[in-house]
Amino acid sequence: MTIDEMREVVALIEYSDYTFEIFENNGAPYLQGRYVEPDIVTGDLTDQHTRKWQLSEHMVKSELVQTALKCALTSAEHRVREHFKYRGQRIFGPHFDVDALYDLAKAKRLDYRGKGKSA
């Protein structure tokens, strides 16, 4: 499938206020979703975009449309994580530093049934 064919396919997709775009970087095609939403830090209404989904010129139409669905689903989870708060904090936010998460995991700050019991 050519880039132009991919663009024709995604032009037929409708989801909420998203638009899906196909672009090329170093010869590789990508899909990205865009929408407008207030920034979670500033509150200013801004253009938001999803992660980039690398595509293959060997894809068939169904694979491309399903990749756009996966893009929308992943973006929806991202948005939920940004807006879900516990005690006023975004504790499941998608923007935590991976090394900070590693430190938390290494410290074994766990909360589960049976903690403190031997195996």
C-alpha positions in Angstrom: 0.0 0.0 0.0 1.4 3.4 -0.9 1.4 6.4 1.4 -1.3 8.0 -0.8 -3.4 4.9 -0.5 -2.9 4.9 3.3 -4.0 8.5 3.4 -7.2 7.7 1.4 -8.0 4.9 3.9 -7.5 7.0 7.1 -9.6 9.8 5.6 -12.6 7.5 5.8 -12.1 6.9 9.6 -14.2 8.8 12.1 -13.6 8.8 15.8 -14.7 11.5 18.2 -12.8 14.7 17.5 -9.7 12.9 16.2 -8.1 13.2 12.9 -5.7 10.6 11.7 -2.7 11.5 9.6 -0.2 9.5 7.6 3.3 10.9 7.3 6.7 9.6 6.3 10.0 9.7 8.1 13.2 8.4 6.5 11.1 6.4 4.0 9.0 4.7 6.8 5.2 5.5 6.9 3.6 6.4 10.3 0.1 7.0 11.6 -0.7 9.6 14.2 -3.9 10.8 15.7 -4.6 14.4 16.6 -7.2 16.1 18.7 -7.7 19.3 20.7 -7.9 19.2 24.5 -6.8 21.3 27.5 -3.2 20.7 28.5 -3.1 18.9 31.8 -0.4 21.2 33.2 -1.4 24.7 31.9 -5.1 24.1 31.2 -4.7 25.9 27.8 -6.6 24.4 24.9 -3.9 22.9 22.7 -3.4 20.5 19.8 -2.6 17.1 21.2 -1.2 14.1 19.3 -0.8 10.4 19.9 2.3 8.4 19.8 3.5 7.5 16.3 2.5 4.1 14.9 5.0 2.7 12.3 3.3 1.2 9.3 4.4 -1.2 6.6 3.9 -0.8 2.9 2.9 -4.4 2.9 -0.2 -3.7 5.1 -3.6 -4.4 3.8 -6.5 -2.0 4.4 -7.9 -3.9 7.4 -4.5 -3.8 9.2 -4.3 -0.1 8.7 -7.8 0.5 10.0 -7.2 -1.8 13.0 -3.9 0.1 13.7 -6.0 3.4 13.8 -8.4 1.7 16.2 -5.4 0.6 18.4 -4.1 4.2 18.2 -7.5 5.5 19.4 -7.7 2.8 22.2 -4.2 3.5 23.5 -4.9 7.3 23.3 -8.1 6.8 25.3 -6.2 4.9 28.0 -3.5 7.6 28.1 -6.2 10.3 28.6 -7.8 8.3 31.4 -4.5 7.9 33.1 -3.9 11.7 32.8 -7.2 12.6 34.4 -7.6 9.8 37.0 -6.5 11.1 40.4 -6.2 9.7 43.9 -5.9 12.2 46.7 -5.5 14.9 44.1 -2.6 13.3 42.3 -2.3 11.5 38.9 -0.9 8.4 40.4 -1.3 6.3 37.2 -0.2 9.1 34.9 1.5 8.0 31.6 4.4 10.5 32.0 6.3 9.1 34.9 10.1 8.8 34.5 10.9 5.1 33.9 13.9 5.3 36.3 11.7 6.7 39.1 9.3 3.8 38.5 12.3 1.5 38.7 13.3 3.0 42.1 9.8 2.5 43.4 9.7 -1.1 42.2 13.1 -1.8 43.6 12.1 -0.4 47.0 9.3 -3.0 47.0 6.6 -0.4 48.0 3.9 -3.0 47.4 0.3 -3.2 48.6 -1.3 -6.7 48.2 -3.2 -9.3 50.1 -0.9 -11.6 52.1 2.0 -9.2 52.4 4.1 -10.0 55.4 3.1 -13.7 55.2 5.8 -16.2 54.3 5.3 -18.2 51.1 
